[in-house]
Amino acid sequence: FMLAMHDTDYTLPEERSVTIRRAVGVNMLDFDQAGAIMDMGYEDAMAAMPQLLEKVAERRDSAYYAGRREAFRAKCPPLVFDDYKLEGLKRAQREYIRDFVQVDRRTPGIQRPMGFTELRDNIFEVLAGGDFTMDFPSVRYDSVRERYSFEAKFGTRPNFKITFGGNISSTAFNQAYIGINYKTIGRVAQQLGADLYLGPIYTWGAIGGRTDFYAWKPIFLDYSYNFAVRNFRHGYFGNVTRVRNAQQVKNSESFFSAGAGVPLTHRSVFTLRLNAGHVNYRYDSDVLFADDTDHSRFSFFGIRAGLARNTLDKFLYPRRGSELHLSAIYVGGRDKYQPYDADRFVVRRTRQWVGARFTWDKFFDMPGCRWFSLGLNVDAVWTNHPQFRTESATLMSMPDYAPVPHARMVYMPDFRGKRFAAWGLMPTFDLLPNCFFRTGFYTMFREKRDFNPLGNADERWHYIAEASLVYHTPIGPVSLALTKYDLKNWRNMYLTFNFGYAIFAPKGTFY
């Protein structure tokens, strides 16, 4: 703003200067063009390099300057802090921040020495949650102690929020979202909230809370009641050719969840979670022209231990970074079956199983090619999932492979199995800033089943191919995707448009 409002004198001494001029066709607020402008400057400087070298009277190699820098830095005292003044908050809130910044946690009553990198990272961890603000800090050096002091004034953000969102789709996968959140911070951070997603396919919600505190490490405890309805009985959602890989079913679940977690690094966390509730499966009866659907209910208790790490740049349709999940589960409960013409459950059996899952998504930038990147998807599941009373309930309760959003909008028995390995490649072509064209090729190999609800021969290999055009707007991604399942013919092809965030409910039985 100052450069735009005040005259600037670009006059330089001619005998020892080279002036490079270029008219840049951007406006003052076109910050997204910064990379292109810097590239122009680099190109112009390289073109003027002969003139620049003529002005250089003396040249040294890099070792000479490295030695001078090292000698200069050796004269500077080490950047070590041992005095911290964190002002602007209530006493309990200051103690909360001092715990998480770890200024005196290990030595009560004595402010412990801390290097710049550690102090910076700890401060950023406190600010990253969005609950606090910090004015520009002040740093002073004490020549007697030969240490630095750090002083900053903190503030708090509003502790009550109402959030709106949703997804606009060319299919029935439209969603509206409202969230309410209230958070207080004293000696611990306490958060209470409710989330509700409404749509013809997915309706789900959660109400609960979370507590954050510091013991030997930062720890969180959360607790919630969750419900979800997944109704796949409204059609095949975007099909442009005949569909042979999907079925019309419906399931709903209601469960309580409690979890605890501890961070392992800045980007990874270990969690332990307990779920208990029931899930209902509704599906067409084997009896032709039945008036209603058959009904299975599984009342369950489950425990999951998991490790997660996430460095993705976007929540949906990422372009860079990676995401890894590794988990193990135990699930036990009672399977109950009610035929379409019965008024109560007629069969009750106990079921239990254990399982493990590994998922990894990684996006690689190609050296020397700024407009192309390659994504990798890996997903592997092992369980000893038992047979339920009916084949349909067995399949609906199994883990599924859904590497693209559309695969979670329809119910496809072929992509479910109690044990499978899957992988995919995602070439991505950048078209404009925040706009790219992505293709995806995915392969799943699963254990052979003794039954097949679609009526044809059970196959162990299954494929997905997708081409999508994605643009990330400030309020959410816009995508147009053409998705093809299995590659033997032209069946099972879908075209979908989405604007916003398609959010899917977590499963009470984990996967």
C-alpha positions as CSV (number, residue, x, y, z in Angstrom):
1,F,0.0,0.0,0.0
2,M,2.8,2.4,0.8
3,L,4.6,1.6,-2.4
4,A,1.4,2.4,-4.3
5,M,0.7,5.6,-2.5
6,H,4.2,7.2,-2.4
7,D,6.6,8.0,-5.2
8,T,9.7,5.8,-5.4
9,D,13.0,6.9,-6.9
10,Y,14.6,4.1,-8.9
11,T,17.7,6.1,-9.9
12,L,20.9,4.1,-9.4
13,P,24.6,5.0,-10.0
14,E,25.2,4.1,-13.6
15,E,28.9,3.0,-13.1
16,R,27.9,0.2,-10.7
17,S,24.4,-0.8,-11.4
18,V,22.1,-2.4,-14.0
19,T,18.4,-1.4,-14.0
20,I,15.9,-4.1,-15.3
21,R,12.5,-2.9,-16.3
22,R,9.4,-4.9,-17.1
23,A,5.7,-4.0,-17.2
24,V,3.9,-6.6,-15.1
25,G,0.2,-7.0,-16.0
26,V,-1.2,-7.5,-12.5
27,N,-3.2,-5.5,-10.0
28,M,-2.1,-4.6,-6.5
29,L,-4.1,-7.4,-4.8
30,D,-3.2,-10.2,-7.3
31,F,-1.3,-12.1,-4.6
32,D,-1.9,-15.5,-6.4
33,Q,0.3,-14.3,-9.2
34,A,3.4,-13.9,-7.0
35,G,5.1,-17.1,-8.3
36,A,4.7,-16.0,-11.9
37,I,6.0,-12.5,-11.2
38,M,9.1,-13.9,-9.5
39,D,9.7,-16.2,-12.4
40,M,9.6,-13.2,-14.7
41,G,12.2,-11.5,-12.5
42,Y,14.5,-14.5,-12.6
43,E,14.3,-14.7,-16.4
44,D,15.1,-11.0,-16.8
45,A,18.0,-11.2,-14.4
46,M,19.5,-14.2,-16.3
47,A,19.1,-12.3,-19.6
48,A,21.0,-9.4,-18.1
49,M,23.7,-11.5,-16.5
50,P,26.4,-10.4,-19.0
51,Q,25.9,-6.8,-18.0
52,L,25.8,-7.7,-14.4
53,L,29.1,-9.6,-14.5
54,E,30.8,-6.6,-16.2
55,K,30.1,-4.5,-13.1
56,V,31.6,-7.1,-10.7
57,A,35.2,-6.1,-10.0
58,E,36.1,-9.0,-7.7
59,R,34.8,-12.5,-7.4
60,R,35.1,-15.1,-4.6
61,D,34.1,-18.7,-4.4
62,S,31.4,-20.0,-2.1
63,A,33.8,-21.4,0.5
64,Y,35.1,-17.9,1.2
65,Y,31.7,-16.5,1.9
66,A,30.7,-19.6,4.0
67,G,33.8,-18.9,6.2
68,R,32.9,-15.3,6.6
69,R,29.3,-16.2,7.6
70,E,30.5,-18.8,10.1
71,A,32.9,-16.3,11.7
72,F,30.2,-13.7,12.0
73,R,27.7,-16.1,13.6
74,A,30.3,-17.4,16.0
75,K,30.4,-13.9,17.6
76,C,26.6,-14.0,18.2
77,P,25.5,-15.6,21.5
78,P,23.5,-18.8,21.2
79,L,19.7,-18.1,20.8
80,V,18.7,-19.8,24.0
81,F,15.8,-18.5,26.1
82,D,15.3,-18.9,29.9
83,D,12.8,-16.1,30.8
84,Y,9.2,-16.0,29.5
85,K,6.5,-13.4,30.1
86,L,3.1,-14.5,28.6
87,E,0.7,-11.7,29.3
88,G,-2.9,-10.6,28.5
89,L,-4.8,-13.6,29.8
90,K,-6.5,-14.8,32.9
91,R,-4.3,-16.7,35.3
92,A,-5.7,-20.2,34.5
93,Q,-5.4,-19.5,30.7
94,R,-1.7,-18.4,31.2
95,E,-1.0,-21.6,33.1
96,Y,-2.6,-23.5,30.2
97,I,-0.3,-21.9,27.7
98,R,2.8,-22.3,29.9
99,D,2.0,-26.0,30.1
100,F,1.8,-26.4,26.3
101,V,4.7,-24.1,25.5
102,Q,6.6,-26.2,28.2
103,V,8.4,-23.2,29.7
104,D,8.5,-24.7,33.3
105,R,6.7,-28.0,33.0
106,R,9.8,-30.2,33.7
107,T,11.2,-27.9,36.4
108,P,8.3,-26.5,38.5
109,G,9.0,-23.0,39.6
110,I,12.1,-22.7,37.4
111,Q,11.8,-21.5,33.8
112,R,13.8,-24.0,31.8
113,P,16.2,-23.1,29.0
114,M,14.8,-23.6,25.5
115,G,16.3,-23.1,22.0
116,F,14.7,-21.0,19.4
117,T,13.4,-23.9,17.2
118,E,11.7,-25.6,20.2
119,L,10.2,-22.4,21.4
120,R,8.9,-21.4,18.0
121,D,7.3,-24.8,17.4
122,N,5.6,-24.9,20.8
123,I,4.2,-21.4,20.3
124,F,2.9,-22.3,16.9
125,E,1.2,-25.4,18.3
126,V,-0.7,-23.2,20.8
127,L,-1.7,-20.7,18.0
128,A,-2.6,-23.4,15.5
129,G,-5.8,-24.4,17.3
130,G,-7.3,-20.9,16.5
131,D,-8.3,-20.2,20.2
132,F,-5.5,-17.7,20.9
133,T,-4.0,-14.7,19.2
134,M,-0.5,-13.3,19.9
135,D,0.9,-9.8,19.3
136,F,4.3,-9.5,17.8
137,P,6.7,-10.7,20.5
138,S,9.6,-8.9,22.1
139,V,13.0,-10.6,22.5
140,R,15.9,-9.1,24.6
141,Y,19.4,-10.4,25.4
142,D,20.8,-10.3,28.9
143,S,24.6,-10.1,28.8
144,V,24.9,-11.1,32.4
145,R,22.9,-14.3,32.1
146,E,24.0,-14.7,28.5
147,R,20.4,-15.7,27.7
148,Y,17.4,-14.2,25.9
149,S,14.0,-13.3,27.4
150,F,10.7,-13.7,25.4
151,E,7.7,-11.5,26.0
152,A,4.4,-11.6,24.2
153,K,0.8,-10.5,24.8
154,F,-1.9,-13.1,24.0
155,G,-5.6,-12.8,23.4
156,T,-8.5,-15.1,23.0
157,R,-10.9,-15.6,20.1
158,P,-14.7,-15.8,20.5
159,N,-15.6,-19.1,22.3
160,F,-19.0,-19.6,20.6
161,K,-19.3,-20.5,16.9
162,I,-22.1,-21.4,14.5
163,T,-20.9,-23.0,11.2
164,F,-22.9,-23.5,8.0
165,G,-21.9,-25.5,4.9
166,G,-22.9,-28.3,2.6
167,N,-22.6,-29.8,-0.8
168,I,-24.4,-29.1,-4.1
169,S,-24.5,-32.1,-6.4
170,S,-25.9,-33.2,-9.8
171,T,-26.9,-36.4,-8.0
172,A,-29.0,-37.1,-4.9
173,F,-25.9,-36.5,-2.8
174,N,-26.9,-33.0,-1.7
175,Q,-26.1,-32.1,1.9
176,A,-26.8,-29.2,4.2
177,Y,-24.6,-28.8,7.4
178,I,-25.0,-26.8,10.6
179,G,-22.6,-27.0,13.5
180,I,-22.6,-25.4,16.9
181,N,-19.5,-25.2,19.0
182,Y,-18.7,-23.7,22.5
183,K,-15.2,-23.7,24.0
184,T,-13.8,-22.5,27.2
185,I,-10.1,-22.5,28.2
186,G,-8.9,-22.4,31.8
187,R,-6.5,-24.9,33.3
188,V,-7.8,-27.2,30.6
189,A,-9.6,-26.6,27.3
190,Q,-13.2,-27.9,27.3
191,Q,-15.2,-28.0,24.0
192,L,-18.9,-28.9,23.6
193,G,-20.6,-29.1,20.2
194,A,-23.1,-30.6,17.9
195,D,-23.0,-31.3,14.1
196,L,-25.9,-32.2,11.8
197,Y,-25.7,-33.2,8.1
198,L,-29.0,-33.4,6.2
199,G,-29.4,-35.1,2.8
200,P,-31.4,-37.7,0.9
201,I,-28.6,-40.2,0.9
202,Y,-26.6,-39.3,4.0
203,T,-28.2,-37.9,7.2
204,W,-26.0,-38.0,10.2
205,G,-25.0,-36.1,13.3
206,A,-23.1,-36.1,16.5
207,I,-23.3,-34.3,19.8
208,G,-20.4,-34.5,22.3
209,G,-17.4,-32.8,23.7
210,R,-13.6,-32.8,24.0
211,T,-11.1,-32.0,26.8
212,D,-7.5,-31.0,26.1
213,F,-4.9,-30.9,28.9
214,Y,-1.2,-31.5,29.4
215,A,0.3,-34.4,31.4
216,W,3.7,-35.7,30.2
217,K,2.4,-34.8,26.7
218,P,-0.7,-33.0,25.3
219,I,-3.6,-35.4,25.7
220,F,-7.2,-35.1,24.6
221,L,-10.3,-37.0,25.7
222,D,-13.5,-37.0,23.6
223,Y,-17.0,-38.4,23.9
224,S,-20.0,-38.3,21.6
225,Y,-23.3,-39.8,20.6
226,N,-23.5,-40.5,16.9
227,F,-26.3,-41.4,14.5
228,A,-26.3,-41.9,10.7
229,V,-28.7,-43.0,8.0
230,R,-27.3,-44.1,4.6
231,N,-30.1,-44.5,2.1
232,F,-29.0,-46.0,-1.2
233,R,-32.6,-46.7,-2.3
234,H,-33.0,-43.5,-4.3
235,G,-31.4,-44.8,-7.5
236,Y,-27.8,-45.1,-8.8
237,F,-26.8,-41.4,-8.5
238,G,-25.3,-40.1,-11.7
239,N,-25.2,-43.2,-13.9
240,V,-24.9,-42.5,-17.6
241,T,-24.8,-46.1,-18.7
242,R,-26.6,-49.2,-17.5
243,V,-25.6,-50.2,-13.9
244,R,-24.8,-53.8,-12.9
245,N,-22.5,-53.3,-9.9
246,A,-24.8,-51.5,-7.4
247,Q,-27.7,-52.5,-5.2
248,Q,-30.4,-50.5,-3.4
249,V,-30.0,-51.0,0.3
250,K,-30.3,-48.9,3.5
251,N,-28.5,-48.9,6.8
252,S,-28.7,-46.8,9.9
253,E,-26.7,-46.8,13.1
254,S,-26.7,-45.3,16.5
255,F,-23.7,-45.5,18.9
256,F,-21.8,-43.9,21.7
257,S,-18.1,-43.2,21.3
258,A,-15.3,-42.3,23.7
259,G,-11.6,-41.8,22.8
260,A,-8.3,-40.6,24.0
261,G,-5.3,-39.4,21.9
262,V,-1.8,-38.2,22.3
263,P,0.3,-36.5,19.5
264,L,3.5,-38.3,18.5
265,T,4.9,-35.5,16.3
266,H,3.5,-32.3,14.9
267,R,1.6,-34.1,12.2
268,S,0.8,-37.6,13.8
269,V,-1.4,-38.8,16.6
270,F,-2.1,-42.1,18.4
271,T,-5.7,-42.7,19.4
272,L,-7.6,-45.3,21.4
273,R,-11.4,-45.4,20.9
274,L,-14.4,-47.4,22.3
275,N,-17.7,-47.6,20.4
276,A,-20.9,-49.2,21.5
277,G,-24.4,-49.2,19.9
278,H,-26.3,-50.9,17.1
279,V,-26.5,-50.8,13.3
280,N,-29.5,-51.8,11.2
281,Y,-29.3,-53.3,7.7
282,R,-32.3,-53.3,5.4
283,Y,-32.2,-55.1,2.0
284,D,-34.4,-56.8,-0.5
285,S,-35.8,-60.1,0.6
286,D,-34.9,-63.3,-1.3
287,V,-38.7,-63.8,-1.7
288,L,-39.7,-62.4,-5.0
289,F,-42.2,-59.4,-4.9
290,A,-41.9,-59.1,-1.1
291,D,-43.9,-56.3,0.4
292,D,-41.0,-55.0,2.6
293,T,-37.3,-55.4,3.1
294,D,-35.6,-57.9,5.4
295,H,-34.0,-56.4,8.5
296,S,-30.8,-57.3,10.3
297,R,-29.6,-55.6,13.5
298,F,-26.1,-55.9,14.9
299,S,-25.7,-54.6,18.5
300,F,-22.0,-54.2,19.1
301,F,-19.1,-53.2,21.2
302,G,-15.8,-52.3,19.6
303,I,-12.3,-51.0,20.4
304,R,-9.8,-49.5,18.0
305,A,-6.2,-48.5,18.4
306,G,-4.9,-46.3,15.6
307,L,-2.0,-44.3,14.4
308,A,-2.6,-41.4,11.9
309,R,-0.3,-38.9,10.1
310,N,-1.5,-36.2,7.8
311,T,0.4,-33.6,5.8
312,L,-2.2,-33.1,3.0
313,D,-2.7,-29.5,1.7
314,K,-6.5,-30.0,1.2
315,F,-9.2,-31.9,3.1
316,L,-10.8,-33.0,-0.2
317,Y,-9.0,-33.3,-3.5
318,P,-5.5,-32.7,-2.2
319,R,-2.6,-31.9,-4.5
320,R,0.4,-32.3,-2.2
321,G,1.4,-34.1,1.0
322,S,0.5,-37.5,2.4
323,E,-2.0,-39.2,4.7
324,L,-1.3,-42.5,6.6
325,H,-3.6,-44.6,8.8
326,L,-2.7,-47.8,10.6
327,S,-5.2,-49.4,13.0
328,A,-6.3,-52.6,14.7
329,I,-9.8,-53.4,15.9
330,Y,-11.9,-55.8,17.9
331,V,-15.7,-55.9,17.4
332,G,-18.2,-58.2,19.2
333,G,-21.9,-58.3,19.5
334,R,-25.2,-60.0,18.6
335,D,-26.6,-60.4,15.1
336,K,-30.5,-60.4,14.9
337,Y,-32.6,-61.2,11.9
338,Q,-36.2,-60.2,11.0
339,P,-37.8,-61.4,7.8
340,Y,-40.0,-58.9,5.9
341,D,-43.2,-60.7,7.0
342,A,-42.3,-61.1,10.7
343,D,-43.1,-58.6,13.5
344,R,-40.0,-59.4,15.6
345,F,-36.5,-60.7,15.4
346,V,-36.6,-64.5,14.9
347,V,-32.8,-65.3,15.0
348,R,-30.1,-64.1,17.4
349,R,-26.5,-65.1,17.1
350,T,-23.2,-63.8,18.7
351,R,-20.6,-62.6,16.3
352,Q,-17.1,-61.3,16.9
353,W,-14.0,-60.5,14.9
354,V,-10.6,-58.8,14.9
355,G,-9.0,-56.8,12.1
356,A,-6.2,-54.5,10.9
357,R,-6.1,-51.9,8.2
358,F,-3.3,-49.9,6.5
359,T,-4.1,-46.9,4.2
360,W,-1.7,-44.5,2.6
361,D,-2.1,-41.7,0.1
362,K,0.9,-39.8,-1.1
363,F,1.4,-37.1,-3.8
364,F,4.8,-36.7,-5.4
365,D,6.0,-33.6,-7.3
366,M,8.0,-34.5,-10.4
367,P,11.5,-33.0,-10.5
368,G,11.8,-30.4,-13.3
369,C,8.0,-30.5,-14.1
370,R,6.0,-28.0,-12.1
371,W,2.7,-28.8,-13.9
372,F,2.6,-32.5,-13.2
373,S,2.5,-34.7,-10.1
374,L,1.7,-38.3,-9.3
375,G,-0.5,-39.6,-6.5
376,L,-0.3,-43.1,-4.9
377,N,-3.1,-44.9,-3.0
378,V,-2.6,-48.0,-1.0
379,D,-5.3,-49.8,1.1
380,A,-5.0,-53.2,2.7
381,V,-7.5,-54.9,5.1
382,W,-7.3,-58.2,7.0
383,T,-10.2,-59.4,9.2
384,N,-11.7,-62.7,10.2
385,H,-15.2,-61.2,9.7
386,P,-17.8,-63.9,10.4
387,Q,-20.9,-64.9,8.4
388,F,-24.1,-63.1,9.5
389,R,-27.5,-64.7,9.3
390,T,-28.0,-63.4,5.7
391,E,-25.6,-62.9,2.8
392,S,-26.7,-59.3,2.4
393,A,-26.1,-58.4,6.1
394,T,-22.7,-60.1,5.9
395,L,-21.7,-57.9,2.9
396,M,-23.1,-54.7,4.2
397,S,-21.0,-55.1,7.4
398,M,-17.7,-55.8,5.6
399,P,-15.0,-53.3,4.9
400,D,-15.1,-51.6,1.6
401,Y,-12.6,-50.0,-0.8
402,A,-13.7,-46.5,-1.8
403,P,-10.8,-44.5,-3.1
404,V,-12.9,-41.8,-4.8
405,P,-15.9,-39.9,-3.4
406,H,-18.4,-41.4,-5.7
407,A,-17.6,-44.9,-4.5
408,R,-19.1,-43.9,-1.1
409,M,-22.3,-42.6,-2.7
410,V,-23.5,-46.0,-3.9
411,Y,-23.5,-49.5,-2.5
412,M,-21.4,-51.9,-4.5
413,P,-20.9,-55.4,-3.2
414,D,-18.0,-56.1,-5.5
415,F,-15.8,-53.7,-3.6
416,R,-16.4,-55.2,-0.2
417,G,-14.5,-58.1,1.4
418,K,-13.2,-59.2,4.7
419,R,-9.7,-59.3,3.3
420,F,-8.3,-57.3,0.4
421,A,-5.4,-55.4,-1.0
422,A,-5.8,-52.4,-3.3
423,W,-3.7,-49.7,-4.9
424,G,-4.0,-46.8,-7.3
425,L,-2.2,-44.2,-9.3
426,M,-3.4,-40.6,-9.7
427,P,-1.6,-38.5,-12.4
428,T,-2.4,-34.9,-11.9
429,F,-2.0,-32.1,-14.4
430,D,-2.1,-28.4,-13.2
431,L,-4.1,-26.2,-15.5
432,L,-4.3,-22.9,-13.5
433,P,-3.6,-21.9,-9.9
434,N,-5.9,-24.1,-7.7
435,C,-7.3,-25.8,-10.8
436,F,-6.1,-29.3,-12.0
437,F,-7.1,-32.3,-14.1
438,R,-6.7,-35.6,-12.3
439,T,-7.0,-39.1,-13.6
440,G,-7.1,-42.2,-11.3
441,F,-6.6,-45.9,-12.0
442,Y,-7.4,-48.2,-9.0
443,T,-7.1,-52.0,-8.6
444,M,-8.6,-54.2,-5.8
445,F,-7.8,-57.8,-5.2
446,R,-10.0,-59.5,-2.6
447,E,-10.6,-62.8,-1.1
448,K,-13.0,-65.1,-3.0
449,R,-16.5,-65.4,-1.5
450,D,-18.7,-68.4,-1.3
451,F,-21.7,-66.3,-2.5
452,N,-22.4,-63.4,-4.9
453,P,-25.5,-61.3,-4.4
454,L,-25.3,-59.9,-8.0
455,G,-25.9,-63.4,-9.4
456,N,-22.9,-63.6,-11.7
457,A,-19.5,-65.4,-11.2
458,D,-17.6,-64.0,-8.2
459,E,-14.4,-62.3,-9.4
460,R,-11.4,-61.4,-7.2
461,W,-10.1,-58.5,-9.3
462,H,-12.0,-55.2,-9.6
463,Y,-11.1,-51.9,-11.1
464,I,-12.0,-48.2,-11.0
465,A,-11.0,-45.5,-13.5
466,E,-11.8,-41.8,-13.0
467,A,-11.2,-38.5,-14.7
468,S,-12.0,-35.4,-12.7
469,L,-11.6,-31.6,-13.2
470,V,-11.2,-29.8,-9.9
471,Y,-11.1,-26.2,-8.9
472,H,-10.5,-25.1,-5.3
473,T,-12.6,-21.9,-4.6
474,P,-12.2,-20.0,-1.3
475,I,-15.4,-21.7,0.1
476,G,-14.9,-25.2,-1.2
477,P,-13.9,-27.4,-4.2
478,V,-15.8,-27.6,-7.5
479,S,-15.5,-31.0,-9.2
480,L,-16.8,-32.7,-12.3
481,A,-15.9,-36.4,-12.4
482,L,-16.5,-39.3,-14.8
483,T,-16.1,-42.6,-12.9
484,K,-16.0,-46.0,-14.5
485,Y,-16.2,-49.3,-12.4
486,D,-14.7,-52.4,-13.9
487,L,-13.3,-52.3,-17.5
488,K,-14.8,-55.1,-19.5
489,N,-17.7,-53.2,-21.0
490,W,-19.3,-49.7,-21.0
491,R,-21.6,-50.4,-18.0
492,N,-21.2,-48.9,-14.6
493,M,-20.2,-45.4,-15.7
494,Y,-21.2,-42.3,-13.7
495,L,-21.0,-38.5,-14.2
496,T,-21.1,-36.4,-11.1
497,F,-20.8,-32.7,-10.3
498,N,-20.2,-31.5,-6.8
499,F,-19.6,-28.0,-5.2
500,G,-18.7,-28.1,-1.6
501,Y,-17.5,-30.7,0.9
502,A,-19.0,-34.2,0.6
503,I,-18.7,-35.4,4.2
504,F,-19.2,-39.1,5.1
505,A,-20.2,-40.4,8.5
506,P,-17.7,-42.5,10.5
507,K,-18.8,-46.2,11.0
508,G,-19.5,-47.5,14.5
509,T,-17.8,-50.8,13.7
510,F,-14.8,-48.7,12.3
511,Y,-14.5,-50.4,8.9
